[in-house]
Amino acid sequence: MTEKRPGNIYGRRLREARESYGYSQAELAIAIGLDVSSVAPSISRYENGVHQPKLGMQRLFAQALELPLAYFYTVDDEEARQIANSERSDKPVQRLIEIKKQKMMMRRKRK
């Protein structure tokens, strides 16, 4: 079975970057400081090439994932990999840990 690849380069790079740090779409929405219920479905549409996010949203994703905006538009896979590797940071991983802790605390409060 072949892996489904988004039709546009931005969506493909967004998914690759999000998954490389282990973020779910909902966790990425939290990381950029927006409401999960409204943004997580949009992230899916961005990744699948159905919609293109506005520049402000693209900048939020780039900041959350600690990648330059140019990465998301780099057509060559090897060049994109080199950009991602050279910009690799622990900040997105640390933020993801914080998000998971918050989610766990919220679940405990509900019980």
Number of C-alpha atoms within 10 A of each C-alpha: 3 4 5 8 13 18 12 17 19 24 25 21 22 24 21 16 21 20 13 12 18 14 22 15 20 18 19 27 23 19 22 18 12 14 12 17 11 11 18 19 13 18 24 17 16 20 25 21 18 15 14 17 18 8 10 9 12 16 16 18 24 19 15 20 27 17 20 15 16 12 22 23 16 16 15 10 11 10 12 17 16 12 17 21 11 10 13 14 14 11 13 20 15 11 18 21 13 13 17 13 12 12 12 11 11 11 10 9 7 6 5
